[in-house]
């Protein structure tokens, strides 16, 4: 059986890693061994970051809704409970957007939540 040499494939693999490592500081952008470690780590951080971004945005929206609801004299939990009882289904992203950009509409939602 013939011996398989990895010349071309090894170069492709190396080129791919070095391209991903472009812009890193010091040896991490010059040396293959250091670059592979850093690229692997960076890709893992990027994956984790994509999950964390969803949590962070939800936390931000809840904070904004809570602040706007308290200006209208209502807590976040009471506001969300009131909306649920009134059968109003608006997601937190839209509620936060209303709280920031359209305070009149948000105030009407607060009134509906209070009455429910």
N, CA, C and O atoms as a Tinker XYZ file with bonds, in Angstrom:
   464  protein
     1  N      0.833000   -1.184000    0.000000    73     2
     2  CA     0.000000    0.000000    0.000000    64     1     3
     3  C      0.879000    1.250000    0.000000    63     2     4     5
     4  O      1.903000    1.298000    0.681000    81     3
     5  N      0.473000    2.249000   -0.762000    73     3     6
     6  CA     1.285000    3.458000   -0.896000    64     5     7
     7  C      1.213000    4.316000    0.370000    63     6     8     9
     8  O      0.198000    4.349000    1.066000    81     7
     9  N      2.307000    4.997000    0.641000    73     7    10
    10  CA     2.365000    5.876000    1.794000    64     9    11
    11  C      1.710000    7.207000    1.422000    63    10    12    13
    12  O      1.981000    7.768000    0.361000    81    11
    13  N      0.851000    7.702000    2.304000    73    11    14
    14  CA     0.149000    8.955000    2.027000    64    13    15
    15  C      0.910000   10.094000    2.682000    63    14    16    17
    16  O      1.139000   10.089000    3.891000    81    15
    17  N      1.294000   11.055000    1.885000    73    15    18
    18  CA     1.984000   12.234000    2.401000    64    17    19
    19  C      0.968000   13.362000    2.502000    63    18    20    21
    20  O      0.078000   13.484000    1.661000    81    19
    21  N      1.106000   14.184000    3.537000    73    19    22
    22  CA     0.084000   15.200000    3.808000    64    21    23
    23  C      0.492000   16.594000    3.340000    63    22    24    25
    24  O     -0.083000   17.585000    3.791000    81    23
    25  N      1.447000   16.685000    2.466000    73    23    26
    26  CA     2.039000   17.975000    2.110000    64    25    27
    27  C      1.008000   19.057000    1.819000    63    26    28    29
    28  O      0.989000   20.085000    2.496000    81    27
    29  N      0.166000   18.849000    0.843000    73    27    30
    30  CA    -0.779000   19.884000    0.427000    64    29    31
    31  C     -1.830000   20.125000    1.503000    63    30    32    33
    32  O     -2.136000   21.272000    1.831000    81    31
    33  N     -2.382000   19.047000    2.051000    73    31    34
    34  CA    -3.428000   19.194000    3.073000    64    33    35
    35  C     -2.899000   19.853000    4.338000    63    34    36    37
    36  O     -3.596000   20.651000    4.965000    81    35
    37  N     -1.670000   19.520000    4.713000    73    35    38
    38  CA    -1.068000   20.129000    5.900000    64    37    39
    39  C     -0.890000   21.628000    5.680000    63    38    40    41
    40  O     -1.131000   22.426000    6.586000    81    39
    41  N     -0.469000   22.007000    4.483000    73    39    42
    42  CA    -0.291000   23.432000    4.188000    64    41    43
    43  C     -1.627000   24.170000    4.207000    63    42    44    45
    44  O     -1.709000   25.299000    4.691000    81    43
    45  N     -2.670000   23.533000    3.681000    73    43    46
    46  CA    -4.006000   24.140000    3.683000    64    45    47
    47  C     -4.491000   24.372000    5.118000    63    46    48    49
    48  O     -5.034000   25.427000    5.447000    81    47
    49  N     -4.279000   23.354000    5.960000    73    47    50
    50  CA    -4.687000   23.432000    7.363000    64    49    51
    51  C     -3.940000   24.563000    8.071000    63    50    52    53
    52  O     -4.527000   25.351000    8.813000    81    51
    53  N     -2.644000   24.621000    7.825000    73    51    54
    54  CA    -1.806000   25.644000    8.443000    64    53    55
    55  C     -2.221000   27.039000    7.981000    63    54    56    57
    56  O     -2.312000   27.969000    8.781000    81    55
    57  N     -2.472000   27.168000    6.676000    73    55    58
    58  CA    -2.866000   28.459000    6.106000    64    57    59
    59  C     -4.191000   28.932000    6.710000    63    58    60    61
    60  O     -4.364000   30.114000    7.008000    81    59
    61  N     -5.116000   27.997000    6.885000    73    59    62
    62  CA    -6.425000   28.320000    7.453000    64    61    63
    63  C     -6.289000   28.860000    8.880000    63    62    64    65
    64  O     -6.911000   29.859000    9.241000    81    63
    65  N     -5.458000   28.175000    9.690000    73    63    66
    66  CA    -5.243000   28.597000   11.074000    64    65    67
    67  C     -4.552000   29.948000   11.128000    63    66    68    69
    68  O     -4.942000   30.817000   11.908000    81    67
    69  N     -3.520000   30.131000   10.298000    73    67    70
    70  CA    -2.773000   31.392000   10.318000    64    69    71
    71  C     -3.642000   32.562000    9.847000    63    70    72    73
    72  O     -3.484000   33.689000   10.316000    81    71
    73  N     -4.551000   32.285000    8.924000    73    71    74
    74  CA    -5.466000   33.339000    8.470000    64    73    75
    75  C     -6.403000   33.754000    9.614000    63    74    76    77
    76  O     -6.678000   34.941000    9.795000    81    75
    77  N     -6.891000   32.774000   10.383000    73    75    78
    78  CA    -7.750000   33.072000   11.529000    64    77    79
    79  C     -6.989000   33.808000   12.632000    63    78    80    81
    80  O     -7.573000   34.589000   13.383000    81    79
    81  N     -5.668000   33.551000   12.724000    73    79    82
    82  CA    -4.851000   34.152000   13.782000    64    81    83
    83  C     -4.327000   35.537000   13.411000    63    82    84    85
    84  O     -3.627000   36.168000   14.203000    81    83
    85  N     -4.657000   36.004000   12.232000    73    83    86
    86  CA    -4.177000   37.323000   11.789000    64    85    87
    87  C     -4.683000   38.400000   12.752000    63    86    88    89
    88  O     -5.864000   38.425000   13.098000    81    87
    89  N     -3.793000   39.276000   13.176000    73    87    90
    90  CA    -4.181000   40.350000   14.079000    64    89    91
    91  C     -3.915000   40.042000   15.544000    63    90    92    93
    92  O     -4.016000   40.938000   16.382000    81    91
    93  N     -3.576000   38.792000   15.879000    73    91    94
    94  CA    -3.252000   38.461000   17.257000    64    93    95
    95  C     -1.877000   39.024000   17.593000    63    94    96    97
    96  O     -1.072000   39.281000   16.698000    81    95
    97  N     -1.608000   39.216000   18.888000    73    95    98
    98  CA    -0.380000   39.861000   19.348000    64    97    99
    99  C      0.752000   38.856000   19.449000    63    98   100   101
   100  O      0.569000   37.753000   19.963000    81    99
   101  N      1.913000   39.239000   18.960000    73    99   102
   102  CA     3.140000   38.464000   19.157000    64   101   103
   103  C      3.158000   37.129000   18.436000    63   102   104   105
   104  O      2.729000   37.016000   17.288000    81   103
   105  N      3.666000   36.112000   19.137000    73   103   106
   106  CA     3.867000   34.789000   18.544000    64   105   107
   107  C      2.554000   34.166000   18.089000    63   106   108   109
   108  O      2.542000   33.313000   17.201000    81   107
   109  N      1.451000   34.590000   18.696000    73   107   110
   110  CA     0.160000   33.984000   18.370000    64   109   111
   111  C     -0.271000   34.242000   16.935000    63   110   112   113
   112  O     -1.159000   33.561000   16.422000    81   111
   113  N      0.348000   35.217000   16.283000    73   111   114
   114  CA     0.020000   35.466000   14.877000    64   113   115
   115  C      1.144000   35.023000   13.946000    63   114   116   117
   116  O      0.998000   35.089000   12.725000    81   115
   117  N      2.284000   34.565000   14.519000    73   115   118
   118  CA     3.439000   34.215000   13.696000    64   117   119
   119  C      3.758000   32.716000   13.716000    63   118   120   121
   120  O      4.107000   32.133000   12.690000    81   119
   121  N      3.633000   32.103000   14.902000    73   119   122
   122  CA     4.028000   30.706000   15.051000    64   121   123
   123  C      2.796000   29.804000   15.031000    63   122   124   125
   124  O      1.793000   30.080000   15.689000    81   123
   125  N      2.895000   28.725000   14.264000    73   123   126
   126  CA     1.740000   27.846000   14.057000    64   125   127
   127  C      1.238000   27.236000   15.361000    63   126   128   129
   128  O      0.034000   27.189000   15.609000    81   127
   129  N      2.178000   26.764000   16.200000    73   127   130
   130  CA     1.765000   26.081000   17.429000    64   129   131
   131  C      1.016000   27.038000   18.366000    63   130   132   133
   132  O     -0.034000   26.695000   18.910000    81   131
   133  N      1.565000   28.221000   18.541000    73   131   134
   134  CA     0.902000   29.214000   19.402000    64   133   135
   135  C     -0.417000   29.671000   18.778000    63   134   136   137
   136  O     -1.400000   29.909000   19.480000    81   135
   137  N     -0.421000   29.790000   17.447000    73   135   138
   138  CA    -1.627000   30.243000   16.740000    64   137   139
   139  C     -2.755000   29.233000   16.875000    63   138   140   141
   140  O     -3.908000   29.617000   17.071000    81   139
   141  N     -2.432000   27.922000   16.770000    73   139   142
   142  CA    -3.496000   26.909000   16.874000    64   141   143
   143  C     -4.156000   26.950000   18.241000    63   142   144   145
   144  O     -5.379000   26.856000   18.346000    81   143
   145  N     -3.350000   27.089000   19.292000    73   143   146
   146  CA    -3.907000   27.170000   20.647000    64   145   147
   147  C     -4.833000   28.364000   20.781000    63   146   148   149
   148  O     -5.943000   28.254000   21.301000    81   147
   149  N     -4.351000   29.524000   20.296000    73   147   150
   150  CA    -5.129000   30.746000   20.445000    64   149   151
   151  C     -6.398000   30.730000   19.594000    63   150   152   153
   152  O     -7.448000   31.202000   20.028000    81   151
   153  N     -6.298000   30.191000   18.392000    73   151   154
   154  CA    -7.470000   30.119000   17.514000    64   153   155
   155  C     -8.524000   29.207000   18.128000    63   154   156   157
   156  O     -9.711000   29.533000   18.121000    81   155
   157  N     -8.092000   28.059000   18.662000    73   155   158
   158  CA    -9.032000   27.139000   19.310000    64   157   159
   159  C     -9.739000   27.823000   20.470000    63   158   160   161
   160  O    -10.955000   27.712000   20.628000    81   159
   161  N     -8.963000   28.526000   21.272000    73   159   162
   162  CA    -9.514000   29.249000   22.429000    64   161   163
   163  C    -10.469000   30.352000   21.968000    63   162   164   165
   164  O    -11.545000   30.532000   22.539000    81   163
   165  N    -10.068000   31.077000   20.942000    73   163   166
   166  CA   -10.887000   32.186000   20.438000    64   165   167
   167  C    -12.218000   31.694000   19.896000    63   166   168   169
   168  O    -13.258000   32.312000   20.123000    81   167
   169  N    -12.181000   30.583000   19.181000    73   167   170
   170  CA   -13.419000   30.027000   18.640000    64   169   171
   171  C    -14.351000   29.571000   19.764000    63   170   172   173
   172  O    -15.572000   29.699000   19.666000    81   171
   173  N    -13.751000   29.036000   20.835000    73   171   174
   174  CA   -14.562000   28.621000   21.988000    64   173   175
   175  C    -15.198000   29.842000   22.652000    63   174   176   177
   176  O    -16.377000   29.815000   23.004000    81   175
   177  N    -14.415000   30.917000   22.824000    73   175   178
   178  CA   -14.959000   32.150000   23.408000    64   177   179
   179  C    -16.072000   32.722000   22.538000    63   178   180   181
   180  O    -17.078000   33.214000   23.049000    81   179
   181  N    -15.886000   32.654000   21.220000    73   179   182
   182  CA   -16.904000   33.180000   20.310000    64   181   183
   183  C    -18.205000   32.393000   20.443000    63   182   184   185
   184  O    -19.292000   32.971000   20.433000    81   183
   185  N    -18.087000   31.074000   20.569000    73   183   186
   186  CA   -19.265000   30.217000   20.722000    64   185   187
   187  C    -19.996000   30.550000   22.018000    63   186   188   189
   188  O    -21.218000   30.702000   22.034000    81   187
   189  N    -19.231000   30.662000   23.103000    73   187   190
   190  CA   -19.822000   30.991000   24.405000    64   189   191
   191  C    -20.453000   32.381000   24.350000    63   190   192   193
   192  O    -21.534000   32.604000   24.896000    81   191
   193  N    -19.763000   33.318000   23.679000    73   191   194
   194  CA   -20.254000   34.693000   23.584000    64   193   195
   195  C    -21.585000   34.796000   22.859000    63   194   196   197
   196  O    -22.415000   35.641000   23.193000    81   195
   197  N    -21.791000   33.934000   21.864000    73   195   198
   198  CA   -23.069000   33.953000   21.149000    64   197   199
   199  C    -24.214000   33.538000   22.062000    63   198   200   201
   200  O    -25.337000   34.019000   21.910000    81   199
   201  N    -23.937000   32.652000   23.005000    73   199   202
   202  CA   -24.968000   32.251000   23.978000    64   201   203
   203  C    -25.189000   33.363000   25.017000    63   202   204   205
   204  O    -26.321000   33.662000   25.396000    81   203
   205  N    -24.080000   33.963000   25.467000    73   203   206
   206  CA   -24.168000   34.997000   26.504000    64   205   207
   207  C    -24.883000   36.250000   26.004000    63   206   208   209
   208  O    -25.575000   36.923000   26.766000    81   207
   209  N    -24.709000   36.558000   24.708000    73   207   210
   210  CA   -25.326000   37.763000   24.140000    64   209   211
   211  C    -26.845000   37.729000   24.308000    63   210   212   213
   212  O    -27.463000   38.757000   24.583000    81   211
   213  N    -27.442000   36.555000   24.143000    73   211   214
   214  CA   -28.894000   36.417000   24.285000    64   213   215
   215  C    -29.323000   36.724000   25.714000    63   214   216   217
   216  O    -30.332000   37.392000   25.939000    81   215
   217  N    -28.536000   36.222000   26.691000    73   215   218
   218  CA   -28.842000   36.484000   28.101000    64   217   219
   219  C    -28.696000   37.968000   28.417000    63   218   220   221
   220  O    -29.534000   38.558000   29.099000    81   219
   221  N    -27.611000   38.563000   27.905000    73   219   222
   222  CA   -27.334000   39.962000   28.204000    64   221   223
   223  C    -28.430000   40.874000   27.676000    63   222   224   225
   224  O    -28.852000   41.807000   28.359000    81   223
   225  N    -28.891000   40.601000   26.454000    73   223   226
   226  CA   -29.947000   41.430000   25.884000    64   225   227
   227  C    -31.244000   41.278000   26.657000    63   226   228   229
   228  O    -31.936000   42.265000   26.904000    81   227
   229  N    -31.582000   40.056000   27.041000    73   227   230
   230  CA   -32.808000   39.844000   27.831000    64   229   231
   231  C    -32.730000   40.614000   29.146000    63   230   232   233
   232  O    -33.709000   41.228000   29.571000    81   231
   233  N    -31.559000   40.578000   29.790000    73   231   234
   234  CA   -31.366000   41.315000   31.044000    64   233   235
   235  C    -31.537000   42.821000   30.830000    63   234   236   237
   236  O    -32.148000   43.508000   31.648000    81   235
   237  N    -30.987000   43.323000   29.718000    73   235   238
   238  CA   -31.114000   44.745000   29.395000    64   237   239
   239  C    -32.568000   45.140000   29.186000    63   238   240   241
   240  O    -33.025000   46.164000   29.693000    81   239
   241  N    -33.302000   44.303000   28.421000    73   239   242
   242  CA   -34.714000   44.611000   28.157000    64   241   243
   243  C    -35.514000   44.631000   29.454000    63   242   244   245
   244  O    -36.348000   45.513000   29.657000    81   243
   245  N    -35.263000   43.662000   30.332000    73   243   246
   246  CA   -35.993000   43.601000   31.604000    64   245   247
   247  C    -35.691000   44.833000   32.449000    63   246   248   249
   248  O    -36.588000   45.387000   33.084000    81   247
   249  N    -34.436000   45.262000   32.459000    73   247   250
   250  CA   -34.047000   46.456000   33.218000    64   249   251
   251  C    -34.773000   47.685000   32.698000    63   250   252   253
   252  O    -35.270000   48.494000   33.481000    81   251
   253  N    -34.837000   47.830000   31.371000    73   251   254
   254  CA   -35.523000   48.986000   30.774000    64   253   255
   255  C    -37.019000   48.970000   31.065000    63   254   256   257
   256  O    -37.608000   50.004000   31.381000    81   255
   257  N    -37.629000   47.792000   30.957000    73   255   258
   258  CA   -39.065000   47.686000   31.233000    64   257   259
   259  C    -39.341000   48.015000   32.691000    63   258   260   261
   260  O    -40.297000   48.726000   33.001000    81   259
   261  N    -38.508000   47.500000   33.585000    73   259   262
   262  CA   -38.666000   47.744000   35.018000    64   261   263
   263  C    -38.568000   49.239000   35.326000    63   262   264   265
   264  O    -39.375000   49.775000   36.085000    81   263
   265  N    -37.574000   49.909000   34.731000    73   263   266
   266  CA   -37.397000   51.350000   34.981000    64   265   267
   267  C    -38.610000   52.133000   34.500000    63   266   268   269
   268  O    -39.094000   53.026000   35.196000    81   267
   269  N    -39.103000   51.797000   33.302000    73   267   270
   270  CA   -40.261000   52.522000   32.754000    64   269   271
   271  C    -41.525000   52.221000   33.547000    63   270   272   273
   272  O    -42.351000   53.108000   33.761000    81   271
   273  N    -41.680000   50.978000   33.983000    73   271   274
   274  CA   -42.870000   50.606000   34.760000    64   273   275
   275  C    -42.862000   51.312000   36.109000    63   274   276   277
   276  O    -43.907000   51.752000   36.587000    81   275
   277  N    -41.684000   51.422000   36.725000    73   275   278
   278  CA   -41.600000   52.101000   38.025000    64   277   279
   279  C    -41.879000   53.595000   37.908000    63   278   280   281
   280  O    -42.386000   54.202000   38.851000    81   279
   281  N    -41.554000   54.198000   36.759000    73   279   282
   282  CA   -41.910000   55.603000   36.541000    64   281   283
   283  C    -43.426000   55.775000   36.514000    63   282   284   285
   284  O    -43.950000   56.835000   36.859000    81   283
   285  N    -44.123000   54.714000   36.097000    73   283   286
   286  CA   -45.589000   54.736000   36.070000    64   285   287
   287  C    -46.182000   54.180000   37.361000    63   286   288   289
   288  O    -47.395000   53.992000   37.456000    81   287
   289  N    -45.344000   53.919000   38.342000    73   287   290
   290  CA   -45.818000   53.474000   39.649000    64   289   291
   291  C    -46.180000   52.004000   39.717000    63   290   292   293
   292  O    -47.157000   51.633000   40.369000    81   291
   293  N    -45.401000   51.161000   39.050000    73   291   294
   294  CA   -45.690000   49.731000   39.039000    64   293   295
   295  C    -44.365000   48.968000   38.966000    63   294   296   297
   296  O    -43.417000   49.422000   38.326000    81   295
   297  N    -44.305000   47.813000   39.622000    73   295   298
   298  CA   -43.075000   47.020000   39.545000    64   297   299
   299  C    -43.091000   46.175000   38.275000    63   298   300   301
   300  O    -44.131000   46.000000   37.640000    81   299
   301  N    -41.927000   45.661000   37.922000    73   299   302
   302  CA   -41.808000   44.838000   36.708000    64   301   303
   303  C    -42.682000   43.594000   36.797000    63   302   304   305
   304  O    -43.405000   43.261000   35.858000    81   303
   305  N    -42.606000   42.903000   37.949000    73   303   306
   306  CA   -43.340000   41.637000   38.076000    64   305   307
   307  C    -44.850000   41.872000   38.041000    63   306   308   309
   308  O    -45.588000   41.097000   37.432000    81   307
   309  N    -45.301000   42.936000   38.691000    73   307   310
   310  CA   -46.738000   43.259000   38.667000    64   309   311
   311  C    -47.178000   43.637000   37.251000    63   310   312   313
   312  O    -48.268000   43.274000   36.809000    81   311
   313  N    -46.318000   44.367000   36.555000    73   311   314
   314  CA   -46.618000   44.782000   35.176000    64   313   315
   315  C    -46.739000   43.568000   34.259000    63   314   316   317
   316  O    -47.703000   43.453000   33.502000    81   315
   317  N    -45.768000   42.665000   34.327000    73   315   318
   318  CA   -45.792000   41.486000   33.463000    64   317   319
   319  C    -46.960000   40.563000   33.828000    63   318   320   321
   320  O    -47.585000   39.968000   32.950000    81   319
   321  N    -47.246000   40.450000   35.124000    73   319   322
   322  CA   -48.396000   39.643000   35.554000    64   321   323
   323  C    -49.708000   40.233000   35.059000    63   322   324   325
   324  O    -50.610000   39.508000   34.639000    81   323
   325  N    -49.804000   41.564000   35.114000    73   323   326
   326  CA   -51.007000   42.251000   34.624000    64   325   327
   327  C    -51.200000   42.067000   33.127000    63   326   328   329
   328  O    -52.320000   41.864000   32.659000    81   327
   329  N    -50.100000   42.140000   32.376000    73   327   330
   330  CA   -50.189000   41.927000   30.925000    64   329   331
   331  C    -50.659000   40.505000   30.617000    63   330   332   333
   332  O    -51.447000   40.281000   29.698000    81   331
   333  N    -50.164000   39.558000   31.399000    73   331   334
   334  CA   -50.561000   38.159000   31.180000    64   333   335
   335  C    -52.049000   37.965000   31.468000    63   334   336   337
   336  O    -52.746000   37.265000   30.734000    81   335
   337  N    -52.528000   38.593000   32.548000    73   335   338
   338  CA   -53.949000   38.477000   32.896000    64   337   339
   339  C    -54.833000   39.155000   31.858000    63   338   340   341
   340  O    -55.954000   38.718000   31.599000    81   339
   341  N    -54.307000   40.242000   31.260000    73   339   342
   342  CA   -55.071000   40.969000   30.241000    64   341   343
   343  C    -54.952000   40.325000   28.856000    63   342   344   345
   344  O    -55.466000   40.856000   27.872000    81   343
   345  N    -54.270000   39.173000   28.789000    73   343   346
   346  CA   -54.047000   38.451000   27.522000    64   345   347
   347  C    -53.349000   39.314000   26.477000    63   346   348   349
   348  O    -53.691000   39.270000   25.295000    81   347
   349  N    -52.376000   40.093000   26.917000    73   347   350
   350  CA   -51.564000   40.900000   26.003000    64   349   351
   351  C    -50.218000   40.196000   25.877000    63   350   352   353
   352  O    -49.469000   40.086000   26.848000    81   351
   353  N    -49.922000   39.721000   24.671000    73   351   354
   354  CA   -48.658000   39.013000   24.455000    64   353   355
   355  C    -47.728000   39.879000   23.605000    63   354   356   357
   356  O    -47.809000   39.895000   22.377000    81   355
   357  N    -46.856000   40.586000   24.288000    73   355   358
   358  CA   -45.827000   41.383000   23.633000    64   357   359
   359  C    -44.506000   40.937000   24.235000    63   358   360   361
   360  O    -44.375000   40.856000   25.457000    81   359
   361  N    -43.519000   40.645000   23.382000    73   359   362
   362  CA   -42.245000   40.163000   23.925000    64   361   363
   363  C    -41.456000   41.296000   24.573000    63   362   364   365
   364  O    -41.741000   42.474000   24.355000    81   363
   365  N    -40.470000   40.922000   25.367000    73   363   366
   366  CA   -39.721000   41.898000   26.158000    64   365   367
   367  C    -38.928000   42.868000   25.289000    63   366   368   369
   368  O    -38.733000   44.026000   25.659000    81   367
   369  N    -38.479000   42.394000   24.144000    73   367   370
   370  CA   -37.726000   43.272000   23.241000    64   369   371
   371  C    -38.604000   44.436000   22.787000    63   370   372   373
   372  O    -38.170000   45.588000   22.793000    81   371
   373  N    -39.832000   44.131000   22.397000    73   371   374
   374  CA   -40.757000   45.179000   21.931000    64   373   375
   375  C    -41.191000   46.082000   23.078000    63   374   376   377
   376  O    -41.323000   47.293000   22.905000    81   375
   377  N    -41.413000   45.494000   24.245000    73   375   378
   378  CA   -41.786000   46.298000   25.416000    64   377   379
   379  C    -40.670000   47.278000   25.775000    63   378   380   381
   380  O    -40.940000   48.435000   26.097000    81   379
   381  N    -39.423000   46.819000   25.722000    73   379   382
   382  CA   -38.290000   47.691000   26.026000    64   381   383
   383  C    -38.180000   48.805000   24.991000    63   382   384   385
   384  O    -37.866000   49.946000   25.332000    81   383
   385  N    -38.437000   48.474000   23.731000    73   383   386
   386  CA   -38.399000   49.474000   22.664000    64   385   387
   387  C    -39.491000   50.523000   22.882000    63   386   388   389
   388  O    -39.250000   51.718000   22.713000    81   387
   389  N    -40.691000   50.073000   23.258000    73   387   390
   390  CA   -41.782000   51.014000   23.562000    64   389   391
   391  C    -41.425000   51.890000   24.757000    63   390   392   393
   392  O    -41.694000   53.091000   24.756000    81   391
   393  N    -40.818000   51.285000   25.778000    73   391   394
   394  CA   -40.456000   52.025000   26.989000    64   393   395
   395  C    -39.483000   53.161000   26.676000    63   394   396   397
   396  O    -39.553000   54.232000   27.278000    81   395
   397  N    -38.573000   52.915000   25.723000    73   395   398
   398  CA   -37.559000   53.921000   25.391000    64   397   399
   399  C    -38.082000   54.938000   24.386000    63   398   400   401
   400  O    -37.886000   56.141000   24.558000    81   399
   401  N    -38.753000   54.453000   23.328000    73   399   402
   402  CA   -39.100000   55.331000   22.203000    64   401   403
   403  C    -40.528000   55.856000   22.200000    63   402   404   405
   404  O    -40.774000   56.932000   21.656000    81   403
   405  N    -41.476000   55.137000   22.785000    73   403   406
   406  CA   -42.882000   55.555000   22.735000    64   405   407
   407  C    -43.483000   55.433000   24.135000    63   406   408   409
   408  O    -44.167000   54.456000   24.440000    81   407
   409  N    -43.226000   56.422000   24.974000    73   407   410
   410  CA   -43.650000   56.343000   26.374000    64   409   411
   411  C    -45.168000   56.391000   26.522000    63   410   412   413
   412  O    -45.716000   55.834000   27.473000    81   411
   413  N    -45.851000   57.054000   25.588000    73   411   414
   414  CA   -47.315000   57.130000   25.669000    64   413   415
   415  C    -47.939000   55.745000   25.494000    63   414   416   417
   416  O    -48.835000   55.367000   26.249000    81   415
   417  N    -47.475000   55.005000   24.519000    73   415   418
   418  CA   -47.995000   53.650000   24.286000    64   417   419
   419  C    -47.664000   52.743000   25.471000    63   418   420   421
   420  O    -48.478000   51.912000   25.874000    81   419
   421  N    -46.463000   52.911000   26.022000    73   419   422
   422  CA   -46.075000   52.095000   27.178000    64   421   423
   423  C    -46.961000   52.431000   28.380000    63   422   424   425
   424  O    -47.347000   51.540000   29.138000    81   423
   425  N    -47.284000   53.721000   28.554000    73   423   426
   426  CA   -48.155000   54.136000   29.661000    64   425   427
   427  C    -49.542000   53.506000   29.519000    63   426   428   429
   428  O    -50.157000   53.116000   30.512000    81   427
   429  N    -50.034000   53.408000   28.269000    73   427   430
   430  CA   -51.334000   52.765000   28.041000    64   429   431
   431  C    -51.278000   51.282000   28.399000    63   430   432   433
   432  O    -52.228000   50.735000   28.959000    81   431
   433  N    -50.159000   50.638000   28.074000    73   431   434
   434  CA   -50.008000   49.237000   28.457000    64   433   435
   435  C    -49.966000   49.074000   29.974000    63   434   436   437
   436  O    -50.508000   48.111000   30.516000    81   435
   437  N    -49.319000   50.021000   30.657000    73   435   438
   438  CA   -49.266000   49.980000   32.126000    64   437   439
   439  C    -50.678000   50.105000   32.700000    63   438   440   441
   440  O    -51.031000   49.400000   33.645000    81   439
   441  N    -51.484000   51.003000   32.129000    73   439   442
   442  CA   -52.872000   51.172000   32.589000    64   441   443
   443  C    -53.670000   49.878000   32.382000    63   442   444   445
   444  O    -54.425000   49.460000   33.259000    81   443
   445  N    -53.495000   49.254000   31.220000    73   443   446
   446  CA   -54.192000   47.985000   30.949000    64   445   447
   447  C    -53.758000   46.899000   31.946000    63   446   448   449
   448  O    -54.574000   46.100000   32.405000    81   447
   449  N    -52.470000   46.888000   32.268000    73   447   450
   450  CA   -51.953000   45.899000   33.226000    64   449   451
   451  C    -52.499000   46.166000   34.626000    63   450   452   453
   452  O    -52.795000   45.230000   35.368000    81   451
   453  N    -52.633000   47.453000   34.990000    73   451   454
   454  CA   -53.176000   47.798000   36.318000    64   453   455
   455  C    -54.636000   47.379000   36.429000    63   454   456   457
   456  O    -55.060000   46.864000   37.463000    81   455
   457  N    -55.398000   47.595000   35.377000    73   455   458
   458  CA   -56.820000   47.264000   35.408000    64   457   459
   459  C    -57.081000   45.752000   35.421000    63   458   460   461
   460  O    -58.113000   45.296000   35.913000    81   459
   461  N    -56.143000   44.993000   34.879000    73   459   462
   462  CA   -56.341000   43.529000   34.766000    64   461   463
   463  C    -56.008000   42.803000   36.045000    63   462   464
   464  O    -56.122000   41.579000   36.109000    81   463
